[in-house]
Amino acid sequence: MRTLKLTLEYDGTRYAGWQRQLGAPTIQAALERAVAAVTGEAPRVIGAGRTDAGVHALGQVAAVRTGSRIPVDRWPAALNAHLPDDIVVLAAEDAPESFHPRYDARSRTYRYVVLNRPLPSALLRHHSYHVPRPLDVTRMAQAFALLRGRHEFDAYRAVGSSPRTTWCTVLHTYVREDRGMVIFTIEADRFLRHMVRIMVGTLLRVGSGALPPDAVARLLEAKDNQPTGPTVPARGLFLVRVAY
C-alpha cells in the first residue's frame, strides 16, 4: 500500500461542501468515486480542510491509501478523466505512510473576495460577495492587523459550534484593492467554523464606517460572538494553500 498526497482545486458552487453527505453532492464523494474508477478499490479520501457548501479551493490537499502501482505523475490525468469539470487534481506525490493532510498541516491560507462597485457582476456572482457601498481599505487593513497573533477567537466562531479549543494563531493578514475587487487574505494555524466569514463581515462594517478599526480587537477580548459579523456568504471564500 502507498499513500498519495493530492493537490486539487474546485468550484464549490454546486456542492454541499467537502465532507461526504447522504443524498448531496460533495467534493469528497466525487473524488472517492474517481479513485474507485481508476483503481477498482473502495477508497477513503481525507481532506486538509472541510470546506463548507459553496466554498471554493485553489489548493486543497487530500490523501488516499491505495495498492495501485500507477506512476505518481499519471495520477492527475487519470483522476481528472473521472471527475466533473469543476474539480481538478493539480498534482500528486507519494507521501509517507503516516501522512495526514489535516493533522500534519502547519497552516492554512484563505482568501475572501468582495466585489465593491455599484452594480453586481454576471460573471463573478458565484465567486465573490457584492457590496455596492464604498469601502475604506486602509481602515479595514488597520483593523485586520489587530487580529494577528495567538488569541481565543470565541467572538469569531459560528453560533452553536463547540470546538475543543478556540485558541488560534493568526500568522498573516492582508487586504488589497484591485480593479473594484477587495481581497482579504488570512493565514492561521487553525480556523474555527465560519471564522473567516465572520471576520470579513465585521471588517466590512469597519470599511463602511459603522465600526472603528479598534472595535475588532475589543470584540475579540469580549469573547462574545453576538456583536461580530454578519457572516458573509460562502461564495466569496477560497482555500488557497495548506502548508506542511
C-alpha positions in Angstrom: 0.0 0.0 0.0 1.1 3.6 -0.6 -0.2 7.0 0.5 -0.8 9.6 -2.2 -0.9 13.3 -1.5 -3.2 15.1 -3.9 -3.5 18.8 -4.5 -6.7 20.0 -6.1 -8.8 23.0 -7.0 -12.6 23.1 -7.2 -15.5 25.4 -7.7 -17.7 24.7 -4.7 -20.9 26.3 -6.1 -22.9 23.2 -6.7 -21.5 21.1 -3.8 -22.7 20.7 -0.2 -19.1 21.2 0.9 -16.1 18.8 1.2 -17.5 16.1 3.5 -19.5 13.2 2.2 -23.2 13.6 2.9 -26.1 11.3 2.2 -28.1 12.5 -0.8 -26.0 15.6 -1.5 -23.1 16.1 -3.9 -19.8 16.7 -2.2 -16.1 17.0 -3.2 -15.0 14.1 -1.1 -17.6 11.8 -2.6 -16.7 12.8 -6.2 -13.0 12.3 -5.5 -13.6 8.9 -3.9 -15.7 7.8 -7.0 -12.8 8.9 -9.3 -10.2 6.9 -7.3 -12.5 3.9 -7.3 -12.9 4.1 -11.1 -9.1 4.3 -11.5 -8.1 1.6 -9.0 -11.2 -0.7 -8.5 -10.8 -0.1 -4.8 -13.2 1.4 -2.2 -11.1 4.3 -1.1 -11.4 6.8 1.8 -10.1 10.2 0.8 -9.1 12.6 3.7 -9.0 16.3 3.1 -7.0 19.0 4.9 -10.0 21.2 5.4 -13.7 20.5 5.5 -14.8 23.4 3.3 -18.5 24.4 3.7 -21.2 24.4 1.0 -20.3 26.9 -1.7 -16.7 27.4 -0.7 -14.0 27.1 -3.4 -10.4 25.8 -3.3 -7.3 26.7 -5.2 -5.0 24.4 -3.2 -7.0 21.9 -1.1 -4.8 18.9 -0.1 -6.1 15.3 0.2 -4.6 11.9 0.9 -5.6 8.4 -0.1 -4.2 5.0 0.6 -4.0 2.7 -2.4 -2.5 -0.5 -3.7 -2.3 0.8 -7.2 1.1 0.9 -8.9 0.2 3.7 -11.3 3.2 6.0 -11.6 2.6 9.1 -9.5 2.9 11.5 -12.4 0.0 9.8 -14.2 -2.4 10.2 -11.3 -3.7 13.7 -12.0 -4.8 12.9 -15.6 -6.2 9.5 -14.5 -8.4 11.0 -11.8 -9.4 14.1 -13.9 -10.8 11.7 -16.5 -13.4 10.6 -14.0 -14.0 14.0 -12.3 -16.6 16.7 -13.2 -15.2 19.8 -14.8 -15.5 21.8 -11.6 -13.0 19.6 -9.7 -9.4 19.3 -11.0 -6.5 17.4 -9.4 -3.4 19.6 -10.0 -0.7 17.4 -8.6 0.1 14.1 -7.0 3.0 12.9 -5.0 3.9 9.9 -2.9 3.8 10.7 0.8 4.9 8.8 4.0 2.5 6.2 5.2 1.8 8.3 8.3 0.9 11.5 6.3 -2.4 13.1 7.4 -3.4 16.2 5.4 -5.4 17.8 8.3 -3.3 16.9 11.4 0.1 17.4 9.7 -0.8 20.9 8.4 1.2 23.8 9.9 -1.1 26.5 8.5 -3.9 27.2 6.0 -4.4 30.3 4.0 -7.9 31.6 3.0 -8.9 34.4 0.7 -12.2 36.2 0.6 -13.3 38.2 -2.4 -15.6 41.2 -2.3 -16.9 42.9 -5.4 -17.0 46.6 -4.4 -18.9 48.5 -7.1 -22.4 49.9 -7.5 -23.6 47.1 -9.8 -23.3 43.3 -9.4 -21.4 41.0 -11.8 -23.0 38.4 -14.1 -19.6 36.5 -14.3 -18.5 36.7 -10.6 -21.7 36.1 -8.9 -20.7 32.7 -7.6 -17.1 33.7 -6.7 -17.5 37.0 -4.8 -19.8 38.9 -2.5 -21.2 42.1 -3.9 -21.0 45.2 -1.6 -22.3 48.3 -3.5 -21.4 50.9 -0.9 -17.8 52.4 -0.9 -15.3 50.7 1.5 -12.2 52.2 3.1 -9.5 49.7 2.6 -7.0 51.5 4.8 -9.3 51.3 7.8 -10.0 47.6 7.2 -6.3 46.9 6.9 -5.7 48.6 10.3 -8.5 46.5 11.8 -7.4 43.2 10.2 -3.8 43.6 11.6 -5.2 43.7 15.2 -6.4 40.1 14.8 -2.8 38.8 14.3 -1.2 36.7 17.0 -2.5 34.0 19.3 -5.9 34.6 20.7 -9.1 32.9 21.8 -11.4 33.6 18.8 -14.7 32.9 20.6 -16.1 36.1 19.1 -15.4 35.0 15.6 -16.9 31.5 15.5 -20.3 30.2 14.3 -23.2 30.2 16.8 -23.7 26.7 18.1 -20.3 25.4 17.2 -18.4 23.6 20.1 -14.7 23.4 19.2 -12.3 21.6 21.6 -10.5 24.9 21.9 -10.9 28.4 20.5 -7.2 29.3 20.6 -5.8 30.1 17.1 -2.7 31.8 15.9 -3.2 34.2 13.0 0.1 34.4 11.2 -0.7 36.8 8.4 -3.4 39.2 7.4 -3.6 41.3 4.2 -6.3 43.2 2.4 -5.9 44.9 -1.0 -8.0 46.6 -3.7 -7.7 45.5 -7.3 -9.9 47.0 -10.0 -13.1 47.0 -8.0 -12.3 43.9 -6.0 -11.4 44.0 -2.3 -9.4 40.8 -1.4 -8.9 39.7 2.1 -6.1 37.1 2.8 -5.5 35.4 6.2 -3.1 32.6 7.2 -3.5 30.8 10.6 -2.5 27.6 12.2 -6.2 26.6 12.5 -9.6 28.1 11.9 -12.9 27.9 13.7 -16.2 27.3 11.9 -17.2 30.4 9.8 -14.2 32.3 11.4 -13.1 33.9 8.2 -16.6 34.8 7.1 -17.4 36.4 10.4 -14.1 38.3 10.4 -14.8 39.7 6.9 -18.4 40.6 7.9 -17.0 42.6 10.8 -14.3 44.2 8.7 -16.8 45.3 6.2 -18.6 47.2 8.9 -15.3 48.9 9.7 -14.8 49.7 6.0 -18.2 51.3 5.7 -17.7 53.5 8.8 -20.1 51.6 11.1 -17.3 50.5 13.4 -13.9 52.0 14.3 -10.9 49.9 13.4 -10.1 49.0 17.1 -13.6 47.5 17.6 -12.4 44.2 16.1 -9.9 43.8 19.0 -12.4 44.9 21.6 -14.9 42.3 20.3 -12.1 39.7 20.4 -11.4 40.4 24.0 -15.1 40.3 24.9 -15.3 36.7 23.6 -19.0 37.2 22.6 -20.0 36.2 19.1 -23.2 38.1 19.1 -21.9 41.6 18.2 -19.5 40.4 15.4 -20.3 39.7 11.8 -22.6 39.4 10.0 -21.4 36.1 8.5 -20.8 36.9 4.8 -21.8 34.3 2.1 -19.7 31.3 1.4 -19.4 32.0 -2.3 -16.6 34.6 -1.8 -14.3 32.2 0.2 -11.4 30.3 -1.2 -9.0 27.8 0.4 -5.7 29.0 -1.2 -3.0 26.9 0.4 -2.1 24.3 3.0 1.4 24.5 4.4 3.3 21.5 5.9 
